Amino acid sequence: MTSYKNLFDYELISGPFDDPIQNVSVCFLSRGEGDTVVELVAPLGPNSPIDLTLKKGGGPYHLCYQVPNMNSAIDHLTGQGSKLLSRPLPPINFQMREVAWLMTETGLLVELFQA
């Protein structure tokens, strides 16, 4: 994390958290109030959902949207051709607020986070 501070002025704001449901370890970085939050994701063990991304060299993995109504957001995205990959589940790192995963028709992985 030191390199993110030195290079981009990011500070650790939360984590790291081990999430056995998602099989990842995550932490969150930001440069301050109103700034975009960056989530760093690492595999928690074998067969983590990010293994394929890491084998390809890493990089951006997905986009996450905080939504006021999870079911409405899922209905909207699936109505636009996205496929629901994981129904809403409460992860460790978001105070047990539900998270769902979808894949758009163009192959973009989308995480929905209940506000």
N, C-alpha and C positions, 0 to 999 in steps of 0.2 A: 504494500500500500504506500510505502514511502515514495516510490516512483510516481504514483498518481498525484501525490502532494507536490513533489518537486516539478513535475512536468506540467500539470494542469491545474494545480491549486485545489484539488479535491481533498476533502476531509472525510474520514469514516463517520457516518451518522448512525449506523445500525449494523449489528452483527459482529462477527459472522454467526450464522445460524445453520445448524445441520437439520435438514428436512428429510427424514426418512421416507415420507410419503412420496416426495418427488425424486428422492435418491440424489440430492444435490446439497452442497453447502453454499450459502450466499451471504453477501454483505452489500451494503448500500453506501454510496458516496455522493457528496454534493459539495458545491462551492458556496452554499448559503441559501437563505430564504428566497424563494421564487425561482431558484435554479432547477434545471432538470436533474432528477435523481438517476444515478447510474447504478445498475445492479451488476455485481460481479458474481459469476456462477462457476462453481467447480464441482467435479463429480464427487459424490460421497462414497462411492464404491463401484464395483464392477457393474456393467450394464446400466450405467446412468444414461438418462435421455440425452445428455450432451456429448456422449462418446463420439458419435459420428461427426459432429461439428468439430471437435478437437482433432480427430483424425484427418480432417480436411485443412487443418491449420488454425482453427479458432476463428475469432472475429465475431461480429454481431450475430446473435443467436435468435432473437425475437423482439417484437414490440409489445409493450404492456400498456393497457389502457385501464384507468380507474373509471368504473361505470356506476351510475346511481342505481340501476336495476339490472341485475345479472341476467334474468330470464329475457328481458326485452333486448339486451345487447346480443345474447346468443341467437334469439329469433331473427334479429336484424342481419347478423352476419351469415347465418345459415340460409336465410332468404336470399342473400346475395351470392350463394354458391359455396360458401365456406363449409368445411366439414368439422363437426364437433369431435375432437380427439379425446377430451377428458371432461366429464361432467364436473360441475362445481364441487370442489373439495376444500376443506379448511387447512391451509398450510401452516407450518410453524412460524414462518417469518412475517406474517401479516396480521398478528393478533387474532388468528383463527378466522379472519374474514375470508370468504370463499374466493377461489381462483378456478377459472376454467381455461382450457386450451383449445384453439381452433387452428385449422390450416386453410388459408385462402386458396382460391383457384390458381393463383400465381405462385403458390408454394411458400408464402410468407407465414411463419408461425406467429400466432397472436395469443397473448395471455390477457384475460379479462380479470380484473381485480375489483371486488365489491367495495364500493366507497363506504 
